[in-house]
Amino acid sequence: MQNPKHYLVLLLVMLTFLTFTMGSNAFAIIPEPTRSSDVPADLIWDTDRGCYISQDFEKDLQKEEPQIPTFDYSVIIRLIEKIKLNNSLFTDINKSPLEKALAEYEAEYMKNPSFKAYYDPKDDHALTILTKLGVKVLPDMMERIQSNPEKAGVLMYAVQEITSVKREQFIDASNQGRKAWLNEMNAVMKKAPTTVHENALQLENNPTDQTAVNNIINLGIFAAPFVMDEVAKGNTQVLVCMDKIAVAHNILTDKNIQSTWTDWTKIHENDLKVLQNMVEDAQ
Amino acid sequence: MIVFKKNRMMIMVLTLVMFFNVVPMVLAAAPQVTYVSPPDQGFFLQGKNWWASCNVTNNPTFVGFFYGNGQDPWHQELQENYQSGTTWGGNWAPNYWVKPQNNGGTWYWPYTCHYAENGDGKHWPYRYSYVALGNLNDYRGVDTGFTYNSETSHDFINVATGTHAVAHGTPNTYNCLAYSVGITDHWEWPWPGTPSYADLQTYMSNHGFPTSSNSLMPWAKVIYYNGNHFAKVTSWDSSGIPLTIRSKWGTMELINSDSYNPFTSVYGQATYYFK
């Protein structure tokens, strides 16, 4: 550039550029105001945003974001081939009714995402998928709660719904929590035969003894086989409890049955057998 | 003359060998797929259509788009249609959530994959994508200022952890309270329902936040909202007023909010402040 005019033009261009960029925030740096002694030591000034941020957050940010998987990528083609062969159906064949219901429950539950910070079974509309399985899956549920923390909590709620034995304060999916809850349930099963028998005698003597009725009802559905034993022995006074138990446990309620409890017993023979076996195992 | 004939024969033989061996090798080839969209490491809202496309050469007999977390079940989202040139594609309308994989507390991206095959082979390039638990209305229903400009520009920080750990015993998930005190491997909620201010003061003090206030407190690090929600403050102005927060929305994602009091009645108002 021999001609001084060229320097002048270049200078003008640079001045125009600087004026433009200084006017915009493109290269703006917001300096930290005089730092007062109130500012916590772990906060740093963000010169881009003009605010204080936590050093910890900056460090944790990457940890809090999802990471790139480091799994065996060949799994993708195996899974795609499985879909294309349409053999995902085969995986269901060996599943127990409870396993199938748990998968169905999970899918249904996630259709209505919850914003709540804690679980409330009253909000869980999918829980009926598990409770409607009824008494016949109770042993399977109890076994799974004992051996597998995965979904143990929701199974505890399902068992409580089916049995009407409520031990909310013990529901905790930790090993210790599951043990405490199972101990509570076992204690109820263990005392079921004796409690029913003793209170049935009370009712035979005094059919309006509400304490005796409550003692039996508190055993939940585990009282049912023993109440029916008492009825078979001729103590029909105890049927007042049975009515409450059956109503409370709609698993065993059959709306079509308006006749006698004997008929009811025949219809629910298998359920009663399951309950009796559970109680025997708890002894 | 004989030499010439011999050479001509050799050339013919070589030509035939070339034709029957090399040409089929060139013609018979597995599809080659180039992943085009959706973009890598995107958060995809349910209730929207996303364009999924790829470029495929070598005459594919099937082109499909798949999504999954690398475990069974894997999902075929759509069979892609031929568009033009070598482009195949289709509308992807995700309407369900797949739980991302977790290993030792770290959450991993699920995969999206374009798969093409023909009689000679297959090819399946993949990227990382995550389908959010909800649609835009779900998120705006909680925070009207929830930002979602695009798959890669939004207020999401981390994936949803799914079912309530309290009820399900699912390890390595966390709720808002746990997150606000630096826990990400289990749910915390030591109260039967809504905690009292005294309950909160005791809990927060035991977890490193001994100072509390029931009015806006400069340099507060954790805020309690009266709809039973907690958030960590992520930035403050020069006088200590919280500017932005980050919180875990129930079973849903870890999400940034652009003010300290952004929530609708779902989570309620900022009520107590801790530092």
Interface residues (C-beta under 8 A of the other chain):
Chain A: E32 P33 D38 V39 P40 L43 D46 R49 C51 Y52 I53 S54 F57 L61 K63 E64 E65 P66 Q67 I68 P69 F71 Y73 V75 I76 I77 L79 I80 K82 I83 S88 T91 E106 A107 Y109 M110 K111 P113 S114 F115 K116 A117 Y118 Y119 P121 D124 P149 E150 K151 A152 G153 V154 Y157 I171 A173 R178
Chain B: Q41 G64 F66 G68 G70 Q71 D72 P73 W74 H75 Q76 Y96 W97 K99 P100 Q101 T106 W107 Y108 W109 Y111 C113 Y115 K122 W124 Y126 Y128 Y130 L133 G134 D138 V142 I157 N158 V159 A160 G162 T163 H164 A165 V166 A167 H168 G169 T170 P171 N175 C176 L177 W187 W189 G193 P218 W219 K221 N228 H229 F230 K232 V233 T234 S235 W236 D237 S238 G240 L243 R246 W249 G250 T251 M252 L254 V266 Y267 K275
